[in-house]
Amino acid sequence: MRKSYQPGRRRLIFARKAIVGVVSLLALSWLQFGAADAAPAGSTAPPVPATDAPQTPRVGPPFTFHTTDDCQTVKAKIKAHAFGSQGQVACITRVAAGEKTKVPASGTIPVPSWCENDVIKSTRFEVCGMSRWDISVVKVPSGTPSGGMRVNQLGYLHADYDKIDWQYEAVQTFENIWGDAEGTTVSATGWCHGDCLVENQFWPTQIAKPSVPGEEPWEGYVVGVSNKFQANEIGDGVLGGETTLSNPKWTNLKLSNAGDAPNVRCDNVLWAQQAAGCAVSGVIPEMFYELNGPYPELARHIKQAQAKGLPGVIDRKPPAPLTRAMDQKVRRANNRAACPDSLPRPEGEDCDEYPFASTWQGAAFGPYDIEMINAKQNEDGGTALNKFFNQNRVIEETPFWVTIR
């Protein structure tokens, strides 16, 4: 019995179609998202930012398309007489960047306004991308085309900081269907690898046909749920889907495409503060402080400390994020090194240290900077940082950035 489990609230949006979420073929494939390469990002989705400033998603790396055979490979095989029989074979080509993707219309998927063509963007809790692909049917052994169609694709993943399930959604529309591409069946299946299970999924099987205004596009979903939800447990899961285009006219009866989804880490380490939840682990969260915000003295000190070369700056090369230390012994050691009780404090002021005492880059472990600032600003700024940790699931050794605006 999963006492801590609460169904993801976004799934209620899809109840009118018996759809719980949706998975993508983020283009007949998934998103390629490695933790080492993922671009840092704040979050525009719940949870709310730790400050009143909007957090803008940053551009992530391009995803990699995985397919059985692209058209260049198929043509090379035909030329080398690698096919043992005559007939038709299918292949796929990505439409050149620069040609605008038509966003598949859907009334069920809450597509973020920042989702763009040919770019994968991500926050700590959302990943979105759009692209276009041409499916070609080629005769063997002549190599001449006998059919084709274009696929417009939207992929969207979202997780919740206080839920242990997350969803991968997809929408596809089709254009310019001709020849031996007519009658192509679209189907899919979802999976979840790692510390998770497929909780629910819905994938229609239907004939691909040109999209018509007012008609629902092809869309499907898979919902994964973490099996690591007890106190102090941490688990990693990869949720994805495999979409199949099949046609009896092709000698390769199926054109199956699958790729690598971004890793989602779920944990119940923060159980004393809130319920278990999940986040896109390859996205480094970003804490914002405003020079004109509620803690101007704190923000100014951090900015000055970072200008001296201290870590945590998002755009610095090589990258050097801060990493959280949850052990109170580490925090106390950092405090004693930077701001011992013997250090005089002017009335109404307190000692502010950077890097934060709650990091493995604190004063006990390397260079640091201190300044006496307004005591209330120091306290409130620390409260905001703890809120940021909780709502972005920043746990032990999780990297994060600190940006001053």
Salt bridges, closest charged atoms under 4 A:
ASP69 OD2 - LYS77 NZ 3.29
GLU99 OE2 - ARG132 NH1 3.37
GLU99 OE2 - ARG150 NH1 2.62
GLU116 OE2 - LYS121 NZ 3.04
ASP118 OD1 - ARG94 NH2 2.90
ASP134 OD1 - ARG150 NE 2.74
ASP160 OD1 - ARG9 NH2 3.41
ASP160 OD1 - ARG10 NH1 3.15
ASP162 OD1 - ARG9 NH1 3.73
ASP162 OD1 - LYS163 NZ 3.12
ASP165 OD2 - ARG11 NE 3.24
GLU169 OE2 - HIS158 NE2 2.22
GLU175 OE2 - LYS102 NZ 2.93
GLU175 OE1 - ARG132 NH2 2.68
GLU199 OE2 - ARG2 NH2 3.91
GLU199 OE1 - ARG11 NH1 3.44
GLU215 OE1 - LYS209 NZ 3.87
GLU216 OE1 - LYS17 NZ 3.57
GLU219 OE2 - LYS17 NZ 2.89
ASP260 OD2 - HIS66 NE2 3.95
ASP267 OD2 - ARG265 NH2 3.98
ASP267 OD2 - ARG393 NE 2.83
GLU286 OE2 - ARG58 NH2 2.80
GLU290 OE2 - ARG405 NE 3.33
ASP350 OD1 - ARG345 NE 3.47
ASP352 OD2 - HIS301 ND1 2.50
ASP369 OD2 - HIS301 NE2 2.75
ASP369 OD1 - LYS308 NZ 2.67
ASP380 OD2 - LYS376 NZ 2.59
